[in-house]
Amino acid sequence: MTSGAMTIAAQADKLIRVAVTQERQMTLEWERVRSFDKDVANMFLNMVKEHKKAKVVRVDLKEKAKPRPPALNTVELMRVASSGLGMGPHHAMTIAERLYTQGYISYPRTETTHYPENFDLKGALRIQDNHSAGSHCARYFERRNPNDPRRVTMQVITLPLLLCGVLTKSQLDHDSWRLYEYITKHFIGTLMPDCIYMSTTIIITIASENFTISGKAVD
């Protein structure tokens, strides 16, 4: 299938990147990935630049699943705080311990990623009712039961990290709110079904060179 509306621009410095425009601009990945010889890369570049159309040769669709997260422990909290929230581990733990002593989250130093058999999941969810980050999810679970992540055969000494009390954004400083909000959303995520999504990969040829573009869409 050839699209006359598809135009091609390319540039290379050992790596060829192609941008195609068809309603919106998309960047294609070169099948060869990279050439470490500049002359060879320029040869392929010039081949591609001579063409103004691309041909879609195959579309691959595959259903995939991303599992819900396990319950939150200290290691994962510190990892997310550093990589996702831009907080150092010491700063993040100081905030977590302060929230714990004030009664808003469970004990932050925990290794477990499982809820105990007798843990009151629905009771923990009811805490979300007045929380801006979680109230809509709490209402969602009123219409259907949460997926039960409790482990019957495992002895759990300490709880994973979760919300114990409700705060508003105005009651916390910026970093404290972000950490508190993350703990809330992570807990809700542990009760959700796995995320099912469709992965689409389009294989395109330009001047006998293969390029691909991939995307994901949630069902």
HELIX and SHEET records of a PDB file:
HELIX    1   1 LYS A   38  LYS A   49  1                                  12    
HELIX    2   2 THR A   74  SER A   83  1                                  10    
HELIX    3   3 PRO A   89  THR A  101  1                                  13    
HELIX    4   4 LEU A  121  ARG A  126  1                                   6    
HELIX    5   5 ILE A  127  ASN A  130  5                                   4    
HELIX    6   6 SER A  135  ARG A  143  1                                   9    
HELIX    7   7 LYS A  169  GLN A  171  5                                   3    
HELIX    8   8 HIS A  174  LEU A  191  1                                  18    
SHEET    1   A 6 THR A   7  ALA A  12  0                                        
SHEET    2   A 6 ILE A  16  THR A  21 -1                                        
SHEET    3   A 6 GLN A  25  TRP A  30 -1                                        
SHEET    4   A 6 GLU A 209  VAL A 218 -1                                        
SHEET    5   A 6 CYS A 195  ILE A 206 -1                                        
SHEET    6   A 6 LYS A  55  LYS A  66 -1                                        
END                                                                             
